Each structure stands twice: as C-alpha cells, then as structure tokens.
C-alpha cells in the first residue's frame, strides 16, 4: 500500500505546487475572498445613509430636529427639498434612501401640546438600510418629544427627576447576547467566508478527481494504486486536504483573532471540525465525479449545488420561519451542519455534549455517499475514463 500510495501522493503534491490554476483556485482565491470580506465589513455597521429633508415649518425647533437627525450614525442629510415630489424623485433614482418630512406648524403645535405627524418615506427594498434609517428616525423623534414633555413638566413645577419619571414611567433594559455591538461583520463573515471556501473545495475536488477520467488517464492511476480505490482517492485528495486545512486555519484565525468574533469554544476543536468538513466536501466531490457522464456536468452540478447551500441554511432568515420541508432539505447541504455547529459551539459556547448531534449524523450521511461512490469510481479508472 505504501508503494502505491506515496508515489501518487507526491506526484499530486508536485502537480499542485507547479500548477498556477490549482494554486489560484485553492490558495489565492479563497485568501483573497477572506481579505475582501474582512475589509468590506471592517466598519461593522453601515453608516451615514444619504437622506433628504423637507422642512415645511422652518422654525428653530424644526432646524434643531434636522441637526439631531443628521448627527445620528445612520443618517446623512445630503440636501433639503422644497416639495415632496422632489424628495420622492431622489429616492426613485437611488440618490437618497429616505425622505424626512417635518410638517407646517410643528414648533407651534409642540408647545401647545397638539400632536404633529412627522413622516419618513424610506426605500425598504434595501432591507438593512431601511431598518437602520427607520430606527434612527424613530429614536431621534422620540428623544425630541421626550425633551419637550420634560421641559413642559418642569415649567409646571416638577423637578427634573420627577419630570423624567412622569415621561417614561416604565424603563427597559436590554442584554444583547453573542453580538453585543450589533456588528454586521461578526454576523456575516462567520458564514460568508466558509461558504465561499466550501464552493471552492467541492469544485477543486471534482476537478482533481475528474480530470484523470477526462484525460483518459484512469488506467494509469488504477495500475499505480494496484486497483485499490482507497489508495487512488486518498493519494489524490490528501494534498488538497492538507492545503485546505491550512487555509481554513488562516480563515478561523482571521475570524476569531483579527476580526474579533466571540469565541466561547475551543479553537483547536473548531479547526478539527473544519478538517472534517474538508473531508466531507471531498467525498461529495467524489460522488459527483462518479455519477456523472463527464467532468463538465460534474463541475456544473457540483458547483451549483454548493453555491445554493447558503440559501437553505436559515442563517439570514431564521429556519423556524421556513416551511417544514425546507427545514429538512437544509440538512442535504453539509454547509448547514458546519455552520450550525460553529454558531452553537464556537460562538454560543454550548458544550459538545449538549449539542444537537443531527449535525454529526448529517456529516456521516455525506461521507457514506462518498464511500458508496468508490466502487463506481474504481470501475471508471479501470476503464480508463468516462464512458463514451
């Protein structure tokens, strides 16, 4: 076995190191994607969305409100418009995300304790931007209203403390768990980075195992491995297992030590689990190579399958809100099991003994698909390549 394994392994390792295409796909591309996501989301939260203001009151209080809105981290008043139509036009042309309207007699009504209606028209096609703009608008207007009410009560003879208590008799206290700063970098990079790497790992595995069949060199590999498909598969795959494990270690170091995502689990166990994820992706690659008629079809189906995995994880849209059938389908993607383990163990700090072992069972099923594919892959090697 050693005589069959090591010559194939060394030859594949040499091929990896001397192939610009493979080095780009397996090393440069994923590392470039990691650095791109890290720099793209380095601010953590999007800030200063462009909005426009329609001040129909032109009073000291309305100008004060405009300054308060512009001082928030989410809003940047780029211009004031003279009418609502001009503001709506700027939203439709994507020059602004929102139109803020202060009505006539706003100051006068506020001092007379007459209700005034402030309006925020915002583009909710951009869900994140719309939510942050609306939150900043509601918070700022609420603060100004509370200040006006407190001032009115103090003028009536109440102390500042009594006025505050009368304005807000019920207080709330929030405890934001696992991502206390509501940092979108923490939220997105922990999923986007391994998702991109998963696509690359499956595609590269399909290419490495399938190119032998496409080039009709399967018989050479069959003879070199003495007809042992385990030697054929692991000798061809192991160089990439090692390489992807190193790339994964770089990714995890970037996530937990550079970006600063909370790590409540053991870093060593997180990397061990990633290595298991690499092996699962390689076995899935073997499955696609073995049960397709040519390399092009295997790459197309395998790449498409891995690319849509993120949509089924229930990460950006909670899985509890998905139809039951979709929740079950999500487990047909190894990325779902990987990501849910990372969130539960690494970020939330749930002990392994308390985890849902459905993740591990799903991984075992994917490994079984790869093992089932080995006899067929061996027949293709013995024949020399894909069937005509």
N, C-alpha and C positions, 0 to 999 in steps of 0.2 A: 504493500500500500504506500509506503514511504517513497519507494522508487517511482511510483506512478503519480503521487500527489505533488511532491516538491518540484519536479521539472515543469509541470503545468502551472503551478502557483508562481514560480519565479518568472516564467515566460509571460504570464498575465500581468505580473507586477511590473516587469520591464515594459510591456506594452502600455500600461497605464502611465508610467513616467515619461515615455517618449511620444505619447500621442497628445498633441495640442488640443484636439477636440475633446478627449476624455478629461484632461486636466481642467479645461474651461468649464465643462459641464459639472464635474464632480467637486471642484475646489473653488475656482474663481467666481463662477456664477452664484453659488449659494452664499459665499462670504460677502460678495458684492450686494446681494439682496439683504443680508443681515445689516450691513452698514447703512444701506439705503433706508431701511425701516427705522433703524435707530436714530438716524439724523432727521428723517422726515417727521418723527413724532417726539423729538427731543424736548419741545416745549411742554409736552404733557397734555395741555388743554388748548384748543383753538381759541385765539383771542382777537378782539377788535374786528368784528364783522362790520362791513360798511352798511350803514343805515341812513335814512334821510328823515328830516324833521319838518313837520308842518305845524308851525306855531301860530294859531289863529287869535291868540289872546294878546301877545306882545307885551306882557306885563313883567314886573320884576320876578314874580313867583314862577311864571312860565319859563323865563330865562334861567332861573335857578334850577328848575327841573331839567331843562335841557343840559345844563352843565353837569348835574348829577348823573344823568343818563350817559353822557359822554365819558364820565370818569370811571364807569364800570369797566371791568376787564373784557367784557364780551361785546360792547357797543362802541362804534366809531362813527359819529355823525359827520358824514362827508359833505353834506350841504343842506340848506333849508330850501324848501319849495314853497311856491305861492298858492298852490291848489292841490287837491287830492289827485287829480288826473296826472299831473307831472310826476308825483311820487310813485303812482302805480306803474307809470311807464318805465321808470328806472328799475323797478322790481322785475317787470316782464323782460327787460333787456339784460338782466343779471348784473346791472351796475350797483345794485343795492339788494340786501337781503330782507329789508323791512322798511315800513313807513310808520312813523310815530306821529300821532295827531293829538295836539293839545287844543281843546275847544275854546270858543269865544266865552268871555266872562269866567274863565277858570279861576282867576285870583279872587274876583268878587264873590263868586259862589262859595269858594272855600272859606272865606271869612264870615259869610252869612250862614255857614253850616248847611248849604244846599249841595246836593250831590251833583258831581260833574263826571262825565264819562270820557275817559281817555281811551284812545283806540290804538292798537298795534296791529297793522297788517304785515304778516311775515310769510315768507315762502317756506312752506313745510315739505316741499319736495326734497330739500336738504334737511333731513330729519334732525341731525345733530345741531346744525346751525340754528334751525328754527327753535329747537328746545332751549338752547342756551340764550338766545335773544329774548324769548318769552319769559324765561326765568329772571333774567336781568331786569326786564321791563317791570314785571310784577313786583319784584323785590324793591326796586327804586321808588316806584309809585307808592307802595305800601309804607316805605320809610318816610316819605314826604307827608303822607296822610297822617301817620302816627305823630310826626313832629308838630303838625298843625293842631291836632287834637290835644296834645300835651300842652302846647302854648295856650290854647283856649282855656283849659282847665286851670292852669297856673294863674291866669288872669282873673279867674273866678275865686281865687283864694287858696287853692290846693297847693301843697308842697310839690316839688319836682318828683319825689318818690311816690307820693300819693297819685299824682297825675299819670305816672308811668304804669302803676298798678291798675288804675282805672281803665287805661287804654288797652292794656294787654293783661287781663286777669289770669289767663292760663298761659304758662310758658311750656316750651318743649325743649327736649334735649336729645340730640342725635348722636349715635355711635356708629360710624361708618366702618364696617369690617373689611379687612383684607386689602382694600384700596382706599385708605382714608383721605387721600388728596384728590379723589376722582380723576386720576391721571389716566388719560387715554392711551399713553404709551404702555403703561403697565397692563392695561386691558387688551390692547390689540397685538403688541409684539409677541406676547406669550403664545398666541395662536397663529399669527401670520408667518412667523419665522419657521416653525416646524412644518407648517402646511406647505410652504414653498419647497423646503428640503424633502418632504415626503414625495412630492411630484417628481423631483429630480432623481431621488433614489429609485423609484419604480421604473422611470423611463431609462435610466442608465442600466439597471439590472436587465431589463428587457433587451436593450441594445447589446450588452455584453454577451448574454446567453444566446440571443437570436442571431447575432451576426455570424456565428460559427455555422449555423444552419443555412443562412442566406448565401454565404460564400462557398457552400458545399464542402466545408472542412470538418464536418461532423465525424466522418470516419477516422480522421487523424486523431481527434480527441478521444474517440471511443477506444482506439487501439492504445493510445498513450495511457489511458486510465484502466486498461485491461478489462474493459467492459463494465466497470463499476461506476454507476451513475452518481453515487455519493461522492466519489473522488472527482468526477467531472464537474459536478455542481460546486462543491466547496472549494476546489482548487481555483476555479474561475471566479468565484464570488468573494472569497476571503480577502483579497487585496482591497476590494471596494468596501467590505465590512469594516476593515481597519481604517480606511480613509474616511468613510462617513462617520465612524465613531469619533475620530479626531475632530472633524468638522462640527459634529454635534456637541462635543465638549467645548469648543470655541463658542458655539451658539449659547449654550447654557451659562457659560462664564459671562458672556456679554449680557444676557438677560438678568442674572441674579446679582452680579457684582459690578457691572458698569451701569446698566440702566437702573438697577436698584429695585427690581421686583422682589417683594417679600418672599423669603424662603424659610418656611417653617419645617420642611422635611430635611432629609439628609442629602447633601449634594452628590455624594457617591452613589446612593441608591437611585437618584434621578438619572444619573448618567448610565447606570446599569440598565435601567428600564428603557432608556433611549437605544442602547445597543440591541436589546430585544426587539424594539420597534424596527431597527435597521434590518434585522434578520427576517422579520415578518414581511417587510416590503420586498426583500429579495426573493423570498419564497412566492410571493404574489407575482413577481416578475416572471418566475419560472412557470407559474400557472398560465400566464398569458402567452408566453413563448410556446408552450407545449400544445395548447388547444386552439391555435390559430393557424391559418394556412400559409401565412408568410409574415415576415418581420414588419412590414408596413402596417398590416392590420393589427398585429400585436401592439405596436407602438401607439397606434391611433386609439385603440380601445383602452389600453392601459393608461395612457396619458389622460384621456377623457375621464376615466373612472377616478383617477387620483385627483383631478382638477376640481371635480364637483363635491369632493368629500367635505369641504368646509361648509357647504350649504346645508348639510344634513347633521352637523354636529350639535345644533341647538345652542350655539355659543352666543351669537349676536341676538338671536331670537330664542327665548327660553324654550327648551324642549317640551316643557309641560304645556305650552300653548300650541304645540304641533299636534296634528291628528295622530291617533294611536298607531296607525300603520306606518307613519313616517318615523315615529319614535323607534319602532322595531327595525325599520330599514336602516336607520342611522348606524346600527351595530354591524352593518355589512361593509363598513369602511373602517380600516384599522386606525385611521386618524382619530375617530371618535373615542376609541378606547384609550389611545395615548393621551389625548388632551384632557379627558375627564380624570384620568389618573393624576396628571400633573396638577390640575386645579385642586383636586381633593387632597392629595398627599403633600405636594410641594408648597402650595400656596395656602390652603386652609389648614394644613397641619394635622389632618386626620390620620391616625395611626393605621399602618397597613392591616393590622388585624381587624379593624373596624370598617375597612373599605368594602365596596360592592365588588365582589370577585367576578362579576359579569364581564369586567374588562379583561381579566386574565383568560376567562373561558373563550371570549371572542378572539383573542390572540391565538389560542390553541386551535380554534377552528381554521383560522387563516394558515397556520403552519400545516395543518392537516391537508389543506388544498394543495400546498406546495409538495408535500410528500406523495400525495396521490398522483401528482403530475410527473413524478420522476420516471416511472416505467415508460410512459409515452415519450418523454424527452430522450430516454435512452434508445428507444426504437428509432427515433429521428436521427440520433447520432450514428447509429449502426447503419442506417440507410445512406447517410452522408449529408442529408439536409432536408429541407421541406419537400413534401411530396409535389410532384409536377402537376 
